[in-house]
Amino acid sequence: MSDPGHNPIDTKIATADDPGALDQAVELLGQGQLVAIPTETVYGLASNALSPEAVARVFKAKGRPANNPLIVHVESAEMARRCVAAWPSAADRLAEVFWPGPLSIVLPKADSVPDIVTAGGETVAVRCPAHPVMLEVLNRCGFPLAAPSANLSNQVSPTRAGHVAEQLADRIPMILDGGPCDVGIESTVVDLTGEIATVLRPGMVSPEQIRDVLGEVRTASGSRSSGTLKSPGQLPLHYSPKARVILAGEDWKKSLGQAGPKAYVISTEPPPADCDLENWHQLPASPDGYARSLYDTLNQCDQTGAELILIQSLPTGAGWDAIRDRLTRAASGS
């Protein structure tokens, strides 16, 4: 993690159920500093969303490109309304059903939200997370928090405090350890600024679930590498481990014999009897279980020196679409 422009700082890792640690986290955030905080999706790198200087520290710590906007985290729909210029009935209905939870809503931004948060765009994504630690910090702060994943840009998102420390330990003053994340991949992002609600980033809240609430929804097609982005998760390369990633086809087991000693396999099945690969990760066969385990497994692969990660083809079905999206982006740089 060599960076000639980076001055190392001491990072405190504190247990989130320590009241003193929460006090310190709130104090740091009030001073415009950064704190890694667990949410139900992934760990977020939080800053005061209303302070351009604080948000700039997020971009610097992560090495995040300035054209990739941030999601603003709020503790209630009332706080969300203060971050946006319009709050349509569709937002009310989605918030009532899915908040707190892994759904971000894109709306026209309020003047109080700095342009750096939205990458210069006129819209902002807001979310009320379903994690007691993040909600408690938000409540105590009284201001919204811009909180992208607490990792270096384009690398694997963290679902444990140890993952954060592996990438950002000397770049931020504090990590709150709240244990493993329950959902495991980033939130669904739905844009309400057009005539029809549009899912910009898939997540574990599916388009079908949103359609049940709003009656109509569409899904944005493809990735974008230029122009103003309305939310994170739209760039073609993202969520990537250090190793080369191969998304195998239906005949994926034929590739096993060609894998080297530093090859890792991620599958919903146990290894075949004739397979001598030691680094076999069997993940749950359900979308929720797979998502909960995915980033943890990819982080393990990084930490143990994987050079190749072979991933079994995923089942079809809406429940797998968000996971397929993350893996496609992870493999796009390979």
N, C-alpha and C positions, 0 to 999 in steps of 0.2 A: 504494500500500500504506500509506495514511495510517491511523495508529492512535494516538489521543491518549494511550492508556495504555501505549504501547510505547517503551522506551528502547533506541535502536539500539546495537548492539555490533559490534566488528570480527569479521569471519568469515574464517577461514583456509581456503583451498581447497588441499588437498595431494594429491599423487599417492599412490594406495594402495600402490604397490610400494616406497615409501620407508619403510624400517624405522623411521626416526625419527618419521614421521607416524603409524604404527601405535602406537608408544610413547606419543605425545602423545594419541592418541584414547583409548587405554586409561586413561591418567591422568585425562583429562577425565571419562570415564564413571565412574571410581572416585570422583571428587569430586562426583558427582551432576549433572554437566553433560550437554549434548546433543551428539550427533555424527550427521551424516547419513552413512549407510554403504550401499554397494550390496548388493543381494541379486540373485538371478536373476530375481525378479519385477519389483520396482521399488526405487528407493532408499528406505530406511527412516530415520526419525528416531528414533535409538536413545537409550534411557535405561536406568538400572538398574531393572529390573522389580520389585525388592524394596524400592525406596525410594519412598514416597508423594510426597516432596518432588521427587525427580527426575522422576517420572511427571507430576506437576502442571505441570512446565515444558514438557512435550510438549503438553499441552492448551492452555497459554497461547500457546506459539509458533505453533501451528497455528490457534488460534481454534476448537478442536474442541469440540463440545457434550459435556457431561459424561456424557450417556446413551449415548455411542457407545464401546463397549469396545475395548481394544487386544489385539493378538496378541503373545504372549510367545515370543521366539525363543530357541532352545536349541542347543547344539552337539552334543547326543546324546540318545538316548532316556533315558539315565541322568539327565541334567539335567532332562529333561521330567518324569520321575517325581517329582522333588523339588518340582515346581510343582503337582502334582495330588494329590487325596485318594484317587484310585482309578485304577488302570492295568489295564484289562481286556485279555483276550487279543486282542480286536479291535484295540485300539490297537497291540499288539505286531505284529500281522500287517500293519497299514497302515504302520507305521514301517519294518518290514523291507523292504517293497516300494517305498515312495515317499520315504523319507528317506535322505539329504538331498534335498529337493525341494519343489515348490510345493503342499504339502498341509498345512493346519492342522487339528488335531484338538481338538474341544471335549470337556472332561472336568470332573468336579467339582474345584473349586480347592482347593489346600492353604491352610492358614491363613497361610503365609508370603507369599502373593500379596496385595498390598493391594487393598482394595475399589475404589480409584480405577481400577485396571487393568481391572476387570471391570464397571465402571459400576454397582457395587453388587450384581451378580449372584453366584450361587453356583457359576458355572462359569467356566472359563478356556480360551481357545484357545491351543494350543502348536504350534510349528513349528520344524523343523530346516532352515534354508535351504541351498540348494546353491550357495553362492558362497564362494570361498576367502577373500575379505577378511572377510566377516561371520563366517565360521567361525573365522578366526584371531583376530579381536577377541573373540569369545565365549570361545574357549579361553584367551586371555590374561587376560580379566576374571575368569573363574571364576564368574560369576553370569549369570542370564538377562537378556535385553534386551527391553523393550517397545519395539516399533518399527513404528508406523504409517507410511504413506507420508509422505515428507519434502516436504510441500507445505501450502499453506493449505487449511483445511477446505473440502471440496466442490469444490475446483478440480482440474485435471488432475494425475494422479499423475506423478512424475518418473521417467524412465528413463535420464537422463544427469545428471551433476553440474551442468551448466549450467542444467538445469531447476530443480534445487534452489535454486541461487543466485538465479535469477530471482524466486523467491517468498520465500525465507527468508534471504537473504544477510546481513541485519543483525539477525537474530533468534537465531542460533545461533553458537557459537564455532568450529565446524569442519565441513567437508565433505570426506569422503574420495572422491576421484575414481577409480573403478575401471572407467571406460569404460561403454559402453551395456549395459543389462540384456538377458539372453538370452531370457527368457520374455515380459516386457513388460506383463503385467497381473497383478493380485493373485492370491494363492493361492486354491485351492479350500478351502472350510471345510466339514468334516463333523462333525456332532454325534453323539457316542456315548453321550449320557446317557439316551436313551430306549430303548425295546424294539427299535426298528429304526433303524439308522444313517440320518441325514438330512443331505442336502447343504443347507447354509444359504446358501452363496455359491458359484456356479459358478466354475470356473477351468479351467486347461488339464489338470488331472487330472479326467477325466470321471466321471459316475456309473457308466457302464459299466465303467470300469477299477476303481472301488471295488467294484462288484458282483462282479467276477471274484475279488476277494480275500475279501469278506465273505459273498457269497451273496445278500444282500438289502440294498437301499438305496432310499430315497425322496428326493424333492426338495421342499423347502419351497416353498410357493406364495406369490407376491406379496411386496410390500414391507411394512415396518412403520414407523410413525412414533411409536408410543407403547409403553409397557410396557418390561420389562427385555429388552435385546437380548443374545444369547449371542455375537455376533460382529459385527465391522464389515461393511459392504457390504450391510446390510439396509434402510437408509433410502432413501426414494424418490428423493431428489436427491443425486447423488454424481458424482464423476469429470467435472465439468462445465467446459468451456472458457468463456471470457468471451462468445464469440459465440453467437448464436442457433443451435441445432442442429435440423436437420430430417432425420428418417429417412424417406427417400423410399420410395414404393411401387414396384410393378413398372413403372409408366410414368414413372419418375423423370426420364428425359431430357426430358420435356415441360416440366419446371420450369427447365431451363437458360436458356431464352430470357428468363425473368423475373428472373434473378439479376443483382444489381448489380455494380459494379466491385470491391467488397470482399467478394464471395462466393467461397467456396472449395469445391471439390468433392473428396470422398474416394471413390474407386472402385477396383475391381479391373480396370477396363478403361481403355484409352487414350481421350483425348477424341475425340469425333466430328470428322470433317473440317470440318464447318460450325460448330464451336464456337470462339468467340473468347475464352473465359475463360482468363486467364493462370495462375490459381492452381488448377491441377489436380494432385491428388496421387494417383498410381496406386500402390496397395498390393498386396502379393502375394496371389494367389488361394487360397492355402492358409491354414487357420486359424492354424497356428503362425507363419507369416510375417506374416500380418495383425496378429496380436496383438503380435508383436515390434515392429511399426512404428507401431501405432495411437497410443499416447500421445506418441511422438516427434512424429508429424504434428500431433496436436491442440495440443501445446505450440508447434510452429512457427506454427500458425494464430494462437494467442494473441500470440506475440511479433511477428508482422507485421501485426497490426491487423485481423484478420478480423472482419466484422460478421455474417456468415451462413456456416454450414457445412452444405452439402448432402451427405448420405451415401447412397450407393447401397444399395439393399436387399441384405441379406446372404443367402447361400445357406442352405438348411435343412440340418439335420444336427447331431448332438451336438457335433461339433468347433467349431461356430459359436455354441453356446448362451452360453458365457461372454462372448464378444465382444458378442453381442446384448444381454446383460444390462447391460454397461457403457455401451453406446450408448443404451439405453433410459433409464437413469438420467441420463446426460449431457443428454439431450433433455428431461427431465421439467420443467426450470425454464424452458424456452423458450416 
